[in-house]
Amino acid sequence: MAACTVPVTCRVGAIPDVLEEQKHGLFVQPKDPDGLASALRWLHENREALPRLGTAARERVLAEYTLTRLSDHFIKIYEQL
């Protein structure tokens, strides 16, 4: 995401908390090769969306997941223990 690539991923773990469908990337069902192929086909057929999705993904990472921001978050958690 930080490299402006468009993530194609599954709704597992915390990933749905990080990504919004069609804003930062695309979701597919786990173990669904046809769904993955469909998502990749959509990206291929909608190449004009790649810069928008890739830039939004990068901006999300830079805004929410910088080393400083994450370390501050963990420090607050440790201080509460």
Residue pairs with C-beta under 8 A, 6 or more apart in sequence:
1 7
1 24
1 25
1 57
1 58
1 60
1 61
2 58
2 61
2 62
3 58
4 51
4 54
4 55
4 57
4 58
5 54
5 57
6 25
6 26
6 43
6 50
6 53
6 54
6 57
7 19
7 24
7 25
7 26
7 57
8 25
8 26
8 27
8 28
8 36
8 39
8 40
8 43
9 15
9 19
9 25
9 26
9 27
9 28
10 27
10 28
10 29
10 30
11 27
11 29
12 30
16 27
18 24
18 60
18 64
18 65
19 25
19 27
19 57
19 60
21 27
22 53
23 53
23 56
24 53
24 56
24 57
24 60
25 53
25 57
26 39
26 42
26 43
27 39
28 35
28 36
28 38
28 39
29 35
43 49
43 50
